[in-house]
Amino acid sequence: EFTFRKANKLTYRYPRGESYLDVISRLDPIIHEIERARDPILIVGHQGILRVIYAYFTGMDREKCPFLKVPLNHVVELVPGTYNC
């Protein structure tokens, strides 16, 4: 399994699990809700989820998303602006 995942981390799906593309698709409606929010939002989640959200709001290519370093035990503040964070 590790060899297959290493070959394409974005599309690899663990048995009975999700790929990063699956997560991106699952988070799409939630991201739209976050974009509509007017008040601050605190998001606590697993690193994979946080990678997808961070990559989206910073305009990162989704192919780079699985390799994004998300620090543990830290608060990351994103301040929304027009067409970027």
N, C-alpha and C positions, 0 to 999 in steps of 0.2 A: 504494500500500500504506500509506503513512504516514497518509493521510487516513482510511482505514478503521480503522487502529489507534487513531488519535486519537479516533475516534467512540466506541469501546468497548474500552479497553485490556484489560479483564478477559476478554472472550470472543474477542478478535481472535486469529486463528491465522495466522502467517506461512505461506506456501506451504512444505510439507514440514517445518513446525515445530510448536510447541506454543503453546496459549493459556495464560493464567494458570490458567484452570479445569482444563486438562489437567494442569498441573504440580501443582495442589492435589490432584487425583485420584491422580496418580502418587506423591505424597509421603505419602498417607494411611497406608499400612502402616508407613512409616518413622517417621512422627510417633508412631504408637502404640508402636513399639519404643523411641523416645526417652523417652516417658512412663514406660515400665517400668524404665528404667535407674536403677540406684542409685549408680553412680559418675559422676563428671564426664565430659562428652562434649565434644570439640572438633569443630566442624563448619566445614569450609572449602568454600565453594561459590561459584557465580556469584550475582550480585546478585538475580536473579529467584528462585532457590531460597531464598536467605537471607530475602528479603522474605516469602515464603510461610511459612516456619518462624517467623520473628519475629512476624508477624501472628497466627498461630495461638496461640502461647504467650502473647501479650499480650492476647488476646481482641478483636483488631481485626476489624471487619467485612471480609469478603473483597473487597468492592467497593472498599475503600480500599487494599488490598494492593499493587496495581500502582504506586501513587503514593508508597509508603513510601520515605523516604530512608535508604539503607543506606550508612554511611560506608566508604570504601575504606581498606585498610591499617589497620584497627582491630580490636580484640578487643571483642566485646560479651558481657557476662556476663548470663545469665538464671538466676535462682535460683528453681527451681520451688517452688510452694506450693499449697495446696488451692485449686483452681478459678481460679488466676491465677499470674502469674509475678512 
